[in-house]
């Protein structure tokens, strides 16, 4: 005899979270990916020297971190980024849906 409980549904589950919570999760996941990418690129740019003719100085030192942070945010907010945000968002939704209800 076949037991119906042994079959696993492959249909995608509809999230039970509100649209506002889903938007908040998406924003948080993209921000995390932006910070992560910014930190990765910061390490990459540490090895790049400045152009002696047109680069260097206090201004470049001061604003280089801001520029790299913006690069990371732009990469995370346009297109697919590197996929960290989408994976993190799925995990956040799953954790929130499986969390016990708080009254």
C-alpha positions, 0 to 999 in steps of 0.5 A: 500500500502507498502512503501519501505522507511519504511524498514530498510536495515540490510545489513552491510554498507561498510565503506567509509574510507580509509584503512589507516584511518581504520588502524589509528582508530584501532591503536587508539582504541587499545591504548585507551583500553591498557591505560584503562586496565593498569589503572585498573590493576594499582589500582589492584596492589596497594593492593598487597604487596611485597615479603619481601624475594625477592621483594621491593626496589627502582627498584620495585617501579620504574618499577612497573608502566611500567610493569603494562602499558605493561600488559594493552597493551599486553591484548589490542593487543592480542585476543579480550581484553575486547571489548573496542577497537572494540566498540570504533573503530565502534563508531569512524568510525560511527562518521567519516562517519557521519561528514560533509565533510570538504573542 
